[in-house]
Amino acid sequence: MRLADHFLAAAGTISDIGGFASHMQGAIREAQRFEVADEVAKAAGALIHSRPSTLVAALPLCRLPYDVMWLEYRGGLSSADPRAFDGAPVPWKQGVLVEAMPGSQVGFITVCWMHMVDIETATKYGDPEWLHPVNISPVAVYFDWRKDGNVHNVVRRAHRVIDNHLEKNNHETRAYYNLFREHLERKWLTDWAGDEAKVNAVFTGRTGWDGLAGIPREIEAVRELDRHMVPGISPHGVGLIAALLQAVKGNELTNLLLKWEADMQGEGGWMQCLLAMLNSRNPVVEHTPVDLTKLNKSRRKSGKAEFLPYVKTQLTMSRSQQRIAKAHGIDREAARQHLVRGHFKIRRTGVYWWAPFLRGDARKGAVERQEYEVR
């Protein structure tokens, strides 16, 4: 069963802290749901480390094909940087709920995940098939990928809408929400054009950017990216914020806030790169609906909840791309021995496949290379 099914099953259980899973049910059911194949997730994760100016050039390609999207994938694949989890256990499954606000280039991303529990614990508390601890970061990634957009304004408007709702319906939750809101806006919604320390922190915090901190074009590109994507509070995480802020104080509170922010680091960039791949003029991602008719019929007969339908994504290449790859790549065995692996690059018109190519002298030894599975 998939992460989306686990989230639906978690509603009203001990995992549903602050009601986040219950709050998300409608959006998950409404969403166009995709299971992202490993090679797609890894390819998008590798593109995150493209130059900032390259990522800015790809912004016109970042458009949501649906107003609500659910994408899930195997844990740990959405970042090509092994430091992303910083010693924390890698989730079993990860996912993002992407919801558009007016327009296909404005919205927010709620980051979701789950860890596997041991069978003894699952049996003690319920059906082992369903019971796993799902979780979200109440810090969402807000985006405004329009050319003249400013996501800071989007976040402030979204926060006001949440605050107005809480003022009418839940004063106690509102107090905790505003405490976290003030912290988040003070940290992220400020103009840092002259803040050299923050500029340097951005460049040293991402693999491959270390040597770009002194290049004016790349510095301006980083500032441009900040105008298009920043953290904000997910509407689905408001109850979770209130529930957990009541339980922690002092340094524990500070650590909790930092962990929430860390949980969504990289997911926005990954989504941006994935959308660029999906919207490329030279398509590299293929979608295949999965037929669950027989499986769900069997589940109905046994009194079990049906699984939600979903679409499987895979990398694919055109015939011309395949010919180029074959010409450069000889055979798969040789490619593993001494070829630079095939990889993707972002250009203004799309995301393109660079075929494997020879590097070095095979007689001097072989270097093991990981390959994307393409068809």
N, C-alpha and C positions, 0 to 999 in steps of 0.2 A: 504494500500500500504506500501511497505517496504522501508527501508532507502536507498537501492540501487536505487530504482525508484525515490525517492526524489532527490538524487544527480544528476541523469540524467536530471531531470526536472529543476534543479537549474542552469544548464549551461546557461550563458548569462544573468542571472537575477541579481537583486540587491544583492542577497546573494553570488554571484560568485566573491568575492573580490579578485583581482589579478588573476582571471581566474583559481582558483584551481579546481573548479567543472568541468570546460571544460577540463582541463588537465587530469583529472582522468577518463573521460568517457570511453576511449578505454580500460583501465585496468579493469574497473568494468564490462564492457560487456564481456571481454575475460575471466574473473575470473570464477572459480567454486564457486558458491554462496551458502552459508549456512545460515539458520536462526537457531540460537542456542537456544534450549529450556531453560527455566528458570533454571531447575534443573541441566543442564549441565554447564551453566555459573556459577552458585553458587558453584558447586562442584569444578570446576577449580579455582575459586576465593579462596576457602578454602585451596586448596593445596599450594597456594602462600606462606603460612606461615609455610610450612615445613622447617626443619632445612636447612641451606645453604649447608651442606654436602650432604643432601638428594637430593636437587635440582641439585647439581653437578653430582651425581650418575645417575640422570635421563637424562642428556644431550644426551647420545646415542639414546634415544627414540625420540628426537626432530628432526623430519625430515618432510619436507613439502610433502604431497601427490600430490600436484599440483604446477606448477610454479607460478600461480597467484590464490590467494584465497580471497574471500570476506566473512567475517563472521559478522553477525549482531545479536543484542540481546537487550533485554529491558534495559533501562538506569539504571545504578547503580549496576548491577549484577556482573560485572567483578572484583570487589574488595570486600573481606570479611571484610574490615576495614572501619567503618563508617566515619573515619577521611579523607578518600580519597578526598572528595569534599570540605572539610574545609569551610562549610557554603555556598558554591556556589550551585545554583539550580541543581538538578540531571537531566541529559538529559532525554528526552522522549525516544529516541532511540540512541543506540551506535553501532559502528562497527569498524572493522579493515580491511584495505586492505593490504594483505601480498604478497610481490613480491620477488621471488627468484632471486638471482644473480647466477653466475655459481655454480651448485651443489644444493642439496636439503636441506642443512643445513646453507646456507649463504643467507642473504637478508635483507629486511627492512620492517617495519610495520608502515603504516600511520594510525593514530588514528582519527576516524570520529564520529560526533554526530549531534544531532539536538534537538532543544527545540520546544515545541508546541506554536503557536501564537494564539491569540484570533480571533474569526471568523470575527469580524469587520475589523481588520487589513488585514486579508487574503483576504476578499472580496474587500477591497479598492484597493489592488495591483494586484489582479489576481484571478485565480481559487482556491478556498479554498481547493480543493482536493490536490493540488500540492504545494502551497506556504507555506513553513515553512523554518525558517532560519537554513540551514545546515552549518556545520563548520568543520574544521580540525585543528590539531596542526601541524604547519610547522616543529616542532621538531619530527622526526620519531624515532623509536626504531630500531637500526641496530643490527643484530645478526650474529654470526659465531659459530655455535654449534659443529663444528668439534673438535676432541680431541686436536689437536695441533693448532687450529685456534686462531687468534688474531683479534678481531673485530675492534680494534683501527686502524689497517692498512686498513681494509675494508672501514671504515668511511672516512679516509683521501683520499683514491682513489676515492670514490664516490664524495667527495667534489671537487676534482680536475676536474673530468669529468664535473660537473655542472659549475664550474668556466670557463673551456675552452669553453663550449657552450655559456655562457653569454659574454665572451670576443669577440666572433665572431658576436653575435646577439643583445646584449642589454647592452651597457656600463653603462647606468644609473642604471638599476636593479642590475648590478654586484657590484656597489659600496656599496649598502645597503646589498646585500648578503654577501659580504666579511666582513662587519662590524659585522654581526651576526655570521658568520663562525668563526672569530677570538675569539669571546666571548665563543662560544660553545666548540671549541677545547681546549682553555686554561683551561676551567673548567672541562671538562670530559675526555680528551685524555691525561692525565698525569699519571705517575707511582706514586701511593700513598702507596707503600709498607711500608714506614716508617711514614706515616701520621696518628698518633693515633687519632687525632680529627675527621678525615674523617671516620676511622674505627668505632669509637663510634657512629658517626652520623648515619651510615648505620644500626647498631644494634638497636639503639633507635627509628629509623624511621619506623620499621615494627613490627606489632603485633606478640608476641610470640618469638621475638629474643632478648628481653631485657636482659635476663640472660645468653646469649651466648658470650658476648663481650670478656670474659677472657679465652675462650677455643681456644687454638692454631689451632686445626683442623678446627673449624668453621671460624676463622679469615682467614685462608688460603683458605677456600671454598668461602668466600665472594670475595676475590681477584681473585679467579679463575672465578667466575661468571662475574666479571667486565671485564675479558678478552674475554668474550663471548657475552656480550650484553651491549651496551651503546647508549646514544642519538646521533643523527646526523640530518642533514637537509634533509627533504623529498624533492625529486625532484618536487613533486606536490605543495609544499608550497613556492617555491621561489618567485613567483609573489605576494603572500600574504605577505611575509616578506617585500618586497619592498614597497607595498602599505601602510602597517601599520607603518613601520619605518619612512616614510615621514611625517606621521601625528602626531607623538609623539616625545617628547624631554625630556631630563633630567631624573627626577625620574620616570616619566610616562614610559619612555623607559625601565628603569630597571625593573619596575613592570610588563611590558608587557613580557619581556624576561622570568621572573620567572613564569608567568602564563602559557606561552607556554610549559615550561619544566614540570610544574605541570600537564598539561593536559594529558601527556602521561605516568605519573608515574603509575606503576602497570600493565599497559597493556602488556608490554613485558613479565613479569613474568606470567601473566594470559595466554598468548598465549603459552608460554613454557609448562605450566602445561596441557593446553588443548591438545597440540600435543602429550604429553606423554600419555594422556588418549587415543587419537585416535590410537596411534601406539603400544599400549600395547598388549602383547601376549594373555592376557585374556580380550578380548574386552569388554568395558563397555558402548560404545556409538554406537547407531544404527542410520543409515541414511535412510530417507524415502523421495524420490522425490515427490514433490507436483504437482498435475495435474492442470494446469491453462488453459487448452484448452477451456472449455466452457466460463470461465470468460473473456478471451482475445478475443474470438469470439464476445461476447457481446460488449466489449469495441471497437472493430473495427467497428461494426455497428453504434455505437454512435459517432464515430470520435475521440475517446480518444486513447492515447498512450497505448500500451500493456504493461503488467507487465513482468518483467524479470523472467525466471524460477529460482527456487531455491530448495534446499534440506533441510528438517527439521531434526534436530538432537534431539535424546532423550537418556536418560540413559536406559540401559537394563542390565539384569543379566542372566547368564547361569542357566540352571535348577538346577545344583548342588549348585550354589550360592543362588538360591531361596529357596532350601530345608534348607540350613544352616540358612538363614535369618528367615525362618518360625520357625525353631527349637528354635532359640534364641529369637525371637521377639513376640511370642504368637500372639496376634491380633493387628490391627492398633490402636484400642481404648486404649488398655493397654499400647502400646508403647508410646502414647502421655502422659500417666500418669506417668510412672516411669522407662522408659528405656532410656539409652544413645542412641541417634539417630545413624542410620547407617551412615558411612562416608568412604571416600576413603583415601588410603595411597599410597605413592610412594615407590616402591622398585626398585632394579636395573633391574629387568626383566619386570617391567610394573607398572600399577596403579591398585590397587586391592580394592575390596569392603570389608569393615569390617561390619559385620552384627550387628544390634542393640543388646545390652546386658543389663541385669538387673543391676541396681545400687541402693543401699539403700533399705529402708523398705517402701513399698507402703502405709502401715498403718499410716506413719508419714506425709503424704501429697503428693501431686502430683506436678511435675515440668513440665511446658509446654515446649515441644521440637518441633522445626521445622523439618519436614521430607522432604527428597528428594523424588520426585515422580519417582519410579523405576518400571519396568515391568519385 
